Amino acid sequence: MTVESIPVEAAPKALVWQGDELVSGCGRRWGRDGVERKVVSAWSFPFDAGITSVSGPYSAVYQERGIEGVLLERDRVVRELNRSDYQAENYDYPLALGTLGDGREVVVHCPDEYNMLEIEDAASGERLTAGRREPRDVFHSRLSLSPNGQYLLAVGWFWHPFGVAMVYDTALALTDPATLDGEGLLPTEAVMNGEVTAGCWLDGDRLVLATGGEGGAAKMTPRFRLATSVCGRCPRDGGSTATRSPMPSRASCSCPAAIT
C-alpha cells in the first residue's frame, strides 16, 4: 500500500472520490497530482460540512450541528434542505446522497422529524417514502447508502444517549415506507457488545461498525469482531461469530455482514 500526502491550506471535510478527483463537499477538488483545482463557487459560513454523491453530479453543503443545508447539482442550487431543530446541536446532520438500484439519484434525510427517515428524488424533490409512519424514538445520524444503493446505514442514538446502528432495504422502503421506522435488517443483539460509534460500507453487502463501551474510557479502545453471514448461521438466525465467512446468496439470506 502506498500512502501519499497532499498539503492543503485548510482542512477539508467529507472527502470522496469522483472519477480521478478527490472532492470536498464544500466545493474544493484535488487531482491525482495533488493540485487543488479552482471551482466556480465555494460555500462557507454558515455551512461547515459537505457531502458528495460518488455516483452522480449532486452534492450538498450543510451545518453539521445546525438545521440548514443546500442541495447542489454541480454549481447549480437545486433546493434548500432542512431538518428538525430538536437536539440538532447535539448530533450530526442526517444526510446521504447516492443512487438506488433502479438508477434514481436520491437524497436521504430527516426533513420533518428527527426520528423519521425520508428518501426523495434528487432532481424533483418528490418524496418516494410518503405514507403512514410510526417512527421509533431514535435520533438518525451519519447516513450512508451502500455502493449498489440496496441498503441504507444509519448510525444514530437512542436517548440516554447510546449509539446504535440500523440497516434498511431501500427497495422495500419504497413500497412500504414504514419499514424505515423499525429495527431494520441488522438485529440489535448483533452489536450489543458496546455502543456503536461509527460505521461505513466495505462493498454492496458488507459494512464495518466500530463499537466502544458505554463509559467514556472504553471508547478509546473499541473491540472488533467479524459476525458470520453464512446462510443459516447469521446473527439474525442466532448463529455465533466467526473470523471469516462467505457472503450468502440473496435468495437465502438478506443479512449484511458486520464487523464490530
Protein Blocks (a to p, Z undefined) as FASTA:
>chain_A
ZZdddddfbdcehiacehjaccdfkopacdfkopacddfbdcddfbfbdcddfkbmbdcd
ddfklcbdcddehjacfbdcdddfehklmcccdddddddfkopacddddfkbmklccddd
fklopafkgccddddddddehiaddfklmaccddddddfbdcddddddfklmmmmmmlmm
mnbjbdfklmmnbccfbdcdfblmbccdddddfblklmmmccdddddfbehiamklopac
dfbdcdddfkloccdcddZZ
